Amino acid sequence: MPDETILVTGATGRIGRVVVSDLLERGYRVRATTSRTPPSADNRSLEWRKVDLANETKLNLLVEGCSGVIHLAAEIGKKDLMRALNEHATERLARAAQDAGVKAFCYTSSIAVYGSGRSIHISESSPVLSVDQDVVSEYWALDYVREYGRTKLAGELALLRVAERMRCTVLRPAVVVDISQIIGVRDWNFIKRMLASHRHAHHIYVGDVSDALIWSMEQGLAGKGEPGRVDIYNLAEDDRDMPRHIDFMRKAFAVSGDRRYRVFSAPWIVDWLHDFIRFHSLPIRNPLWRMRFSGERLSKAGYRLKYGMAKAEQLALARLAKEARAAMQSDLVRPDNPV
């Protein structure tokens, strides 16, 4: 409930910054962690802690006095550090939280745990990656991406081992984007824009991820659900209209005139063959762009997206239109174009 203290790990990340802001706006006190130098805080309801979760073994003081935990901290790029942070630190944090009497624990996982599915349609009951060994054929992805998916799944299993009294939620978001990243498809190189423009984007707006995490935590704080149960949900909007990269590119070109958004879209079979050659995997599984992730279970639990990608794209298009107007005004006042 508002005025309670919530621990947010990974609070300087793309999702974490939004979660912290949203919690403060709703009246919560926030204890925020980062492995870097903490930002300056002028809000009395915000407390920063510099913590290396991968190596810190005594976490009881970190969770002391907290009613809920939103665990976002993760290693996404350095393969050799992923197991320590994504699995082991998650287990230590969950144990410390439970011992401290934390009521609700929310863990942010990823749709990467499914790898490359044999089925196109993916629900929470679909097969997941092998945790104990790297089976290359299970996931059409680079080595570090496979390791990320496996260690995020290992974090989920760690939470299942620990949970006895806390109400726990695991959210598996699709591809989390903010406005700059939606716009940023124009910065892809030409080959990537041509090959990937046909792909299903799997985008989920960062504002919705934050809102869903806080909703899940509040469900636990309110005593809904069984203590010790871990509820797992996909967080995706794959059923929306015009979900492909090319769909946004066309709208973006219309409002901005930026020719980087005007691209020839290669047939999907070209993209598939490119992945087949790149990852040396037989096409008995589906690459990410071919899969569809269902958010039906979360919807049935009562959650509704606060924004949705349609709203997020409207915000992105409005920013592009503003940029275009500013560029036009700049051209008009140049010395060689006097007004």
Contacts in CASP RR format, 6 or more apart in sequence:
PFRMAT RR
TARGET T0000
AUTHOR 0000-0000-0000
METHOD contacts of the structure
MODEL  1
MPDETILVTGATGRIGRVVVSDLLERGYRVRATTSRTPPSADNRSLEWRK
VDLANETKLNLLVEGCSGVIHLAAEIGKKDLMRALNEHATERLARAAQDA
GVKAFCYTSSIAVYGSGRSIHISESSPVLSVDQDVVSEYWALDYVREYGR
TKLAGELALLRVAERMRCTVLRPAVVVDISQIIGVRDWNFIKRMLASHRH
AHHIYVGDVSDALIWSMEQGLAGKGEPGRVDIYNLAEDDRDMPRHIDFMR
KAFAVSGDRRYRVFSAPWIVDWLHDFIRFHSLPIRNPLWRMRFSGERLSK
AGYRLKYGMAKAEQLALARLAKEARAAMQSDLVRPDNPV
1 67 0 8 1.000
1 218 0 8 1.000
1 221 0 8 1.000
1 222 0 8 1.000
2 26 0 8 1.000
2 27 0 8 1.000
2 28 0 8 1.000
3 27 0 8 1.000
3 28 0 8 1.000
3 29 0 8 1.000
4 28 0 8 1.000
4 29 0 8 1.000
4 67 0 8 1.000
4 68 0 8 1.000
4 221 0 8 1.000
5 28 0 8 1.000
5 29 0 8 1.000
5 30 0 8 1.000
5 31 0 8 1.000
5 65 0 8 1.000
5 66 0 8 1.000
5 67 0 8 1.000
5 68 0 8 1.000
6 23 0 8 1.000
6 28 0 8 1.000
6 29 0 8 1.000
6 30 0 8 1.000
6 31 0 8 1.000
6 66 0 8 1.000
6 67 0 8 1.000
6 68 0 8 1.000
6 69 0 8 1.000
6 70 0 8 1.000
6 217 0 8 1.000
7 31 0 8 1.000
7 32 0 8 1.000
7 33 0 8 1.000
7 62 0 8 1.000
7 63 0 8 1.000
7 66 0 8 1.000
7 68 0 8 1.000
7 69 0 8 1.000
7 70 0 8 1.000
7 97 0 8 1.000
7 102 0 8 1.000
8 16 0 8 1.000
8 19 0 8 1.000
8 20 0 8 1.000
8 23 0 8 1.000
8 30 0 8 1.000
8 31 0 8 1.000
8 32 0 8 1.000
8 33 0 8 1.000
8 69 0 8 1.000
8 70 0 8 1.000
8 72 0 8 1.000
9 33 0 8 1.000
9 51 0 8 1.000
9 53 0 8 1.000
9 69 0 8 1.000
9 70 0 8 1.000
9 71 0 8 1.000
9 72 0 8 1.000
9 73 0 8 1.000
9 93 0 8 1.000
10 16 0 8 1.000
10 32 0 8 1.000
10 33 0 8 1.000
10 34 0 8 1.000
10 35 0 8 1.000
10 72 0 8 1.000
10 73 0 8 1.000
10 74 0 8 1.000
11 17 0 8 1.000
11 19 0 8 1.000
11 20 0 8 1.000
11 30 0 8 1.000
11 32 0 8 1.000
11 33 0 8 1.000
11 34 0 8 1.000
11 48 0 8 1.000
11 72 0 8 1.000
12 32 0 8 1.000
12 34 0 8 1.000
12 36 0 8 1.000
12 39 0 8 1.000
13 72 0 8 1.000
14 176 0 8 1.000
14 178 0 8 1.000
14 206 0 8 1.000
15 72 0 8 1.000
15 108 0 8 1.000
15 176 0 8 1.000
15 206 0 8 1.000
15 209 0 8 1.000
15 210 0 8 1.000
15 213 0 8 1.000
16 72 0 8 1.000
16 210 0 8 1.000
18 178 0 8 1.000
18 206 0 8 1.000
18 207 0 8 1.000
18 209 0 8 1.000
18 210 0 8 1.000
19 70 0 8 1.000
19 72 0 8 1.000
19 210 0 8 1.000
19 213 0 8 1.000
19 214 0 8 1.000
20 30 0 8 1.000
20 32 0 8 1.000
20 46 0 8 1.000
22 207 0 8 1.000
22 210 0 8 1.000
22 211 0 8 1.000
22 214 0 8 1.000
23 30 0 8 1.000
23 214 0 8 1.000
24 30 0 8 1.000
24 43 0 8 1.000
24 45 0 8 1.000
24 46 0 8 1.000
26 214 0 8 1.000
27 45 0 8 1.000
28 45 0 8 1.000
29 45 0 8 1.000
29 46 0 8 1.000
29 47 0 8 1.000
30 45 0 8 1.000
30 46 0 8 1.000
30 47 0 8 1.000
31 47 0 8 1.000
31 49 0 8 1.000
31 62 0 8 1.000
31 66 0 8 1.000
32 38 0 8 1.000
32 46 0 8 1.000
32 47 0 8 1.000
32 48 0 8 1.000
32 49 0 8 1.000
33 48 0 8 1.000
33 49 0 8 1.000
33 50 0 8 1.000
33 51 0 8 1.000
33 53 0 8 1.000
33 62 0 8 1.000
33 73 0 8 1.000
34 48 0 8 1.000
34 49 0 8 1.000
34 50 0 8 1.000
34 51 0 8 1.000
35 50 0 8 1.000
35 51 0 8 1.000
35 52 0 8 1.000
35 53 0 8 1.000
35 73 0 8 1.000
36 50 0 8 1.000
37 50 0 8 1.000
38 48 0 8 1.000
38 49 0 8 1.000
38 50 0 8 1.000
39 48 0 8 1.000
41 47 0 8 1.000
41 48 0 8 1.000
49 62 0 8 1.000
51 62 0 8 1.000
53 59 0 8 1.000
53 73 0 8 1.000
53 85 0 8 1.000
53 89 0 8 1.000
53 92 0 8 1.000
53 93 0 8 1.000
54 75 0 8 1.000
54 81 0 8 1.000
54 84 0 8 1.000
54 85 0 8 1.000
54 88 0 8 1.000
54 89 0 8 1.000
55 84 0 8 1.000
56 62 0 8 1.000
56 89 0 8 1.000
56 92 0 8 1.000
57 92 0 8 1.000
59 92 0 8 1.000
59 93 0 8 1.000
59 96 0 8 1.000
60 96 0 8 1.000
60 99 0 8 1.000
60 100 0 8 1.000
62 93 0 8 1.000
62 96 0 8 1.000
63 69 0 8 1.000
63 93 0 8 1.000
63 96 0 8 1.000
63 97 0 8 1.000
63 100 0 8 1.000
63 102 0 8 1.000
64 100 0 8 1.000
65 100 0 8 1.000
66 97 0 8 1.000
66 100 0 8 1.000
66 102 0 8 1.000
67 102 0 8 1.000
67 103 0 8 1.000
67 104 0 8 1.000
67 221 0 8 1.000
68 97 0 8 1.000
68 102 0 8 1.000
68 103 0 8 1.000
68 104 0 8 1.000
68 105 0 8 1.000
68 106 0 8 1.000
68 217 0 8 1.000
68 221 0 8 1.000
69 93 0 8 1.000
69 97 0 8 1.000
69 102 0 8 1.000
69 104 0 8 1.000
69 105 0 8 1.000
69 106 0 8 1.000
70 106 0 8 1.000
70 108 0 8 1.000
70 213 0 8 1.000
70 214 0 8 1.000
70 217 0 8 1.000
71 90 0 8 1.000
71 93 0 8 1.000
71 94 0 8 1.000
71 105 0 8 1.000
71 106 0 8 1.000
71 107 0 8 1.000
71 108 0 8 1.000
72 108 0 8 1.000
73 85 0 8 1.000
73 89 0 8 1.000
74 85 0 8 1.000
74 86 0 8 1.000
74 108 0 8 1.000
74 152 0 8 1.000
75 81 0 8 1.000
75 82 0 8 1.000
75 84 0 8 1.000
75 85 0 8 1.000
75 86 0 8 1.000
75 148 0 8 1.000
75 151 0 8 1.000
76 82 0 8 1.000
76 148 0 8 1.000
77 144 0 8 1.000
77 148 0 8 1.000
78 144 0 8 1.000
79 143 0 8 1.000
79 144 0 8 1.000
79 147 0 8 1.000
82 144 0 8 1.000
82 147 0 8 1.000
82 148 0 8 1.000
82 151 0 8 1.000
83 151 0 8 1.000
83 154 0 8 1.000
86 148 0 8 1.000
86 151 0 8 1.000
86 152 0 8 1.000
86 154 0 8 1.000
86 155 0 8 1.000
87 151 0 8 1.000
87 154 0 8 1.000
87 155 0 8 1.000
87 157 0 8 1.000
87 158 0 8 1.000
88 158 0 8 1.000
90 107 0 8 1.000
90 155 0 8 1.000
90 158 0 8 1.000
90 159 0 8 1.000
91 155 0 8 1.000
91 158 0 8 1.000
91 159 0 8 1.000
91 161 0 8 1.000
91 162 0 8 1.000
94 105 0 8 1.000
94 107 0 8 1.000
94 158 0 8 1.000
94 159 0 8 1.000
94 162 0 8 1.000
94 163 0 8 1.000
94 166 0 8 1.000
94 168 0 8 1.000
95 162 0 8 1.000
97 105 0 8 1.000
97 166 0 8 1.000
98 105 0 8 1.000
98 162 0 8 1.000
98 163 0 8 1.000
98 164 0 8 1.000
98 165 0 8 1.000
98 166 0 8 1.000
101 165 0 8 1.000
101 166 0 8 1.000
102 166 0 8 1.000
103 166 0 8 1.000
103 167 0 8 1.000
103 220 0 8 1.000
103 221 0 8 1.000
103 223 0 8 1.000
104 166 0 8 1.000
104 167 0 8 1.000
104 168 0 8 1.000
104 169 0 8 1.000
104 216 0 8 1.000
104 217 0 8 1.000
104 218 0 8 1.000
104 219 0 8 1.000
104 220 0 8 1.000
104 221 0 8 1.000
105 159 0 8 1.000
105 163 0 8 1.000
105 166 0 8 1.000
105 167 0 8 1.000
105 168 0 8 1.000
105 169 0 8 1.000
106 168 0 8 1.000
106 169 0 8 1.000
106 170 0 8 1.000
106 171 0 8 1.000
106 213 0 8 1.000
106 216 0 8 1.000
106 217 0 8 1.000
107 155 0 8 1.000
107 156 0 8 1.000
107 159 0 8 1.000
107 168 0 8 1.000
107 169 0 8 1.000
107 170 0 8 1.000
107 171 0 8 1.000
108 171 0 8 1.000
108 173 0 8 1.000
108 209 0 8 1.000
108 213 0 8 1.000
109 152 0 8 1.000
109 153 0 8 1.000
109 155 0 8 1.000
109 156 0 8 1.000
109 170 0 8 1.000
109 171 0 8 1.000
109 172 0 8 1.000
109 173 0 8 1.000
109 232 0 8 1.000
110 148 0 8 1.000
110 149 0 8 1.000
110 152 0 8 1.000
110 172 0 8 1.000
110 173 0 8 1.000
111 122 0 8 1.000
111 172 0 8 1.000
111 173 0 8 1.000
111 174 0 8 1.000
111 175 0 8 1.000
111 202 0 8 1.000
111 234 0 8 1.000
111 236 0 8 1.000
111 293 0 8 1.000
112 139 0 8 1.000
112 141 0 8 1.000
112 145 0 8 1.000
112 148 0 8 1.000
112 149 0 8 1.000
112 152 0 8 1.000
113 128 0 8 1.000
113 129 0 8 1.000
113 149 0 8 1.000
113 150 0 8 1.000
113 152 0 8 1.000
113 153 0 8 1.000
113 156 0 8 1.000
113 172 0 8 1.000
114 122 0 8 1.000
114 126 0 8 1.000
114 127 0 8 1.000
114 128 0 8 1.000
114 129 0 8 1.000
114 291 0 8 1.000
114 293 0 8 1.000
115 128 0 8 1.000
115 129 0 8 1.000
115 138 0 8 1.000
115 139 0 8 1.000
115 140 0 8 1.000
115 141 0 8 1.000
115 146 0 8 1.000
115 149 0 8 1.000
115 285 0 8 1.000
115 288 0 8 1.000
116 138 0 8 1.000
116 139 0 8 1.000
116 140 0 8 1.000
116 141 0 8 1.000
116 281 0 8 1.000
116 285 0 8 1.000
116 286 0 8 1.000
116 287 0 8 1.000
116 288 0 8 1.000
116 291 0 8 1.000
117 126 0 8 1.000
117 127 0 8 1.000
117 285 0 8 1.000
117 286 0 8 1.000
117 291 0 8 1.000
118 127 0 8 1.000
118 284 0 8 1.000
118 285 0 8 1.000
118 286 0 8 1.000
119 126 0 8 1.000
119 286 0 8 1.000
120 286 0 8 1.000
120 290 0 8 1.000
120 291 0 8 1.000
120 292 0 8 1.000
121 291 0 8 1.000
121 292 0 8 1.000
121 294 0 8 1.000
122 234 0 8 1.000
122 291 0 8 1.000
122 292 0 8 1.000
122 293 0 8 1.000
122 294 0 8 1.000
123 234 0 8 1.000
123 294 0 8 1.000
123 296 0 8 1.000
123 297 0 8 1.000
124 172 0 8 1.000
124 232 0 8 1.000
124 233 0 8 1.000
124 234 0 8 1.000
124 297 0 8 1.000
128 153 0 8 1.000
129 135 0 8 1.000
129 138 0 8 1.000
129 139 0 8 1.000
129 146 0 8 1.000
129 149 0 8 1.000
129 150 0 8 1.000
129 153 0 8 1.000
130 138 0 8 1.000
130 150 0 8 1.000
131 150 0 8 1.000
131 153 0 8 1.000
131 154 0 8 1.000
131 157 0 8 1.000
134 143 0 8 1.000
134 146 0 8 1.000
134 147 0 8 1.000
134 150 0 8 1.000
136 146 0 8 1.000
136 279 0 8 1.000
136 280 0 8 1.000
136 281 0 8 1.000
137 281 0 8 1.000
137 282 0 8 1.000
137 285 0 8 1.000
138 146 0 8 1.000
138 285 0 8 1.000
139 145 0 8 1.000
139 146 0 8 1.000
139 149 0 8 1.000
140 275 0 8 1.000
140 279 0 8 1.000
140 281 0 8 1.000
140 285 0 8 1.000
140 287 0 8 1.000
140 288 0 8 1.000
141 279 0 8 1.000
141 288 0 8 1.000
156 170 0 8 1.000
156 230 0 8 1.000
156 232 0 8 1.000
159 168 0 8 1.000
159 170 0 8 1.000
159 230 0 8 1.000
160 230 0 8 1.000
163 228 0 8 1.000
163 229 0 8 1.000
163 230 0 8 1.000
164 227 0 8 1.000
164 228 0 8 1.000
165 227 0 8 1.000
165 228 0 8 1.000
166 227 0 8 1.000
166 228 0 8 1.000
167 219 0 8 1.000
167 220 0 8 1.000
167 223 0 8 1.000
167 224 0 8 1.000
167 225 0 8 1.000
167 226 0 8 1.000
167 227 0 8 1.000
167 228 0 8 1.000
167 229 0 8 1.000
168 228 0 8 1.000
168 229 0 8 1.000
168 230 0 8 1.000
168 231 0 8 1.000
169 216 0 8 1.000
169 217 0 8 1.000
169 219 0 8 1.000
169 220 0 8 1.000
169 230 0 8 1.000
169 231 0 8 1.000
169 232 0 8 1.000
169 233 0 8 1.000
170 230 0 8 1.000
170 231 0 8 1.000
170 232 0 8 1.000
170 233 0 8 1.000
171 209 0 8 1.000
171 212 0 8 1.000
171 213 0 8 1.000
171 216 0 8 1.000
171 233 0 8 1.000
171 235 0 8 1.000
171 298 0 8 1.000
172 232 0 8 1.000
172 233 0 8 1.000
172 234 0 8 1.000
172 235 0 8 1.000
172 293 0 8 1.000
173 204 0 8 1.000
173 209 0 8 1.000
173 212 0 8 1.000
173 235 0 8 1.000
173 236 0 8 1.000
174 202 0 8 1.000
174 203 0 8 1.000
174 204 0 8 1.000
174 234 0 8 1.000
174 235 0 8 1.000
174 236 0 8 1.000
174 237 0 8 1.000
174 238 0 8 1.000
174 293 0 8 1.000
175 201 0 8 1.000
175 202 0 8 1.000
175 203 0 8 1.000
175 204 0 8 1.000
176 203 0 8 1.000
176 204 0 8 1.000
176 205 0 8 1.000
176 206 0 8 1.000
176 209 0 8 1.000
177 203 0 8 1.000
177 204 0 8 1.000
177 205 0 8 1.000
177 206 0 8 1.000
177 312 0 8 1.000
178 205 0 8 1.000
178 206 0 8 1.000
179 312 0 8 1.000
179 315 0 8 1.000
179 316 0 8 1.000
179 319 0 8 1.000
182 203 0 8 1.000
182 248 0 8 1.000
182 312 0 8 1.000
182 313 0 8 1.000
182 316 0 8 1.000
183 252 0 8 1.000
183 316 0 8 1.000
183 319 0 8 1.000
183 320 0 8 1.000
185 193 0 8 1.000
185 245 0 8 1.000
185 248 0 8 1.000
185 249 0 8 1.000
185 252 0 8 1.000
185 261 0 8 1.000
186 249 0 8 1.000
186 252 0 8 1.000
186 258 0 8 1.000
186 260 0 8 1.000
186 261 0 8 1.000
187 260 0 8 1.000
188 196 0 8 1.000
190 263 0 8 1.000
193 249 0 8 1.000
193 260 0 8 1.000
193 263 0 8 1.000
194 263 0 8 1.000
194 264 0 8 1.000
194 265 0 8 1.000
194 266 0 8 1.000
195 266 0 8 1.000
195 270 0 8 1.000
195 271 0 8 1.000
195 274 0 8 1.000
196 245 0 8 1.000
196 271 0 8 1.000
196 289 0 8 1.000
197 244 0 8 1.000
197 245 0 8 1.000
197 246 0 8 1.000
197 249 0 8 1.000
197 263 0 8 1.000
197 265 0 8 1.000
197 266 0 8 1.000
198 244 0 8 1.000
198 245 0 8 1.000
198 246 0 8 1.000
198 265 0 8 1.000
198 266 0 8 1.000
198 267 0 8 1.000
198 268 0 8 1.000
198 271 0 8 1.000
198 289 0 8 1.000
199 244 0 8 1.000
199 245 0 8 1.000
199 271 0 8 1.000
199 289 0 8 1.000
200 238 0 8 1.000
200 243 0 8 1.000
200 244 0 8 1.000
200 289 0 8 1.000
200 290 0 8 1.000
200 291 0 8 1.000
200 292 0 8 1.000
201 243 0 8 1.000
201 244 0 8 1.000
201 245 0 8 1.000
201 248 0 8 1.000
202 236 0 8 1.000
202 238 0 8 1.000
202 243 0 8 1.000
202 288 0 8 1.000
202 289 0 8 1.000
202 293 0 8 1.000
203 237 0 8 1.000
203 243 0 8 1.000
203 309 0 8 1.000
203 312 0 8 1.000
204 235 0 8 1.000
204 236 0 8 1.000
204 237 0 8 1.000
204 309 0 8 1.000
205 305 0 8 1.000
205 307 0 8 1.000
205 308 0 8 1.000
205 309 0 8 1.000
205 311 0 8 1.000
205 312 0 8 1.000
207 306 0 8 1.000
207 307 0 8 1.000
208 235 0 8 1.000
208 237 0 8 1.000
208 305 0 8 1.000
208 306 0 8 1.000
208 307 0 8 1.000
208 308 0 8 1.000
209 235 0 8 1.000
211 305 0 8 1.000
211 306 0 8 1.000
211 307 0 8 1.000
212 235 0 8 1.000
212 298 0 8 1.000
212 303 0 8 1.000
212 305 0 8 1.000
215 303 0 8 1.000
216 231 0 8 1.000
216 233 0 8 1.000
216 303 0 8 1.000
219 225 0 8 1.000
225 231 0 8 1.000
231 301 0 8 1.000
233 295 0 8 1.000
233 297 0 8 1.000
233 298 0 8 1.000
233 301 0 8 1.000
233 303 0 8 1.000
234 293 0 8 1.000
234 294 0 8 1.000
234 295 0 8 1.000
234 297 0 8 1.000
234 298 0 8 1.000
235 295 0 8 1.000
235 298 0 8 1.000
236 293 0 8 1.000
236 294 0 8 1.000
236 295 0 8 1.000
237 243 0 8 1.000
237 295 0 8 1.000
237 305 0 8 1.000
237 308 0 8 1.000
237 309 0 8 1.000
238 292 0 8 1.000
238 293 0 8 1.000
238 294 0 8 1.000
238 295 0 8 1.000
239 292 0 8 1.000
239 294 0 8 1.000
239 295 0 8 1.000
240 308 0 8 1.000
240 309 0 8 1.000
240 310 0 8 1.000
241 310 0 8 1.000
242 248 0 8 1.000
243 309 0 8 1.000
246 263 0 8 1.000
246 265 0 8 1.000
248 313 0 8 1.000
248 316 0 8 1.000
249 261 0 8 1.000
249 262 0 8 1.000
249 263 0 8 1.000
250 261 0 8 1.000
251 313 0 8 1.000
251 317 0 8 1.000
252 258 0 8 1.000
252 261 0 8 1.000
252 316 0 8 1.000
252 317 0 8 1.000
252 320 0 8 1.000
253 259 0 8 1.000
253 261 0 8 1.000
253 262 0 8 1.000
255 317 0 8 1.000
255 320 0 8 1.000
255 321 0 8 1.000
255 324 0 8 1.000
256 320 0 8 1.000
256 321 0 8 1.000
256 323 0 8 1.000
256 324 0 8 1.000
257 324 0 8 1.000
258 320 0 8 1.000
258 324 0 8 1.000
268 290 0 8 1.000
271 287 0 8 1.000
271 289 0 8 1.000
272 283 0 8 1.000
272 287 0 8 1.000
272 290 0 8 1.000
275 281 0 8 1.000
275 287 0 8 1.000
276 282 0 8 1.000
276 283 0 8 1.000
331 337 0 8 1.000
332 339 0 8 1.000
333 339 0 8 1.000
END
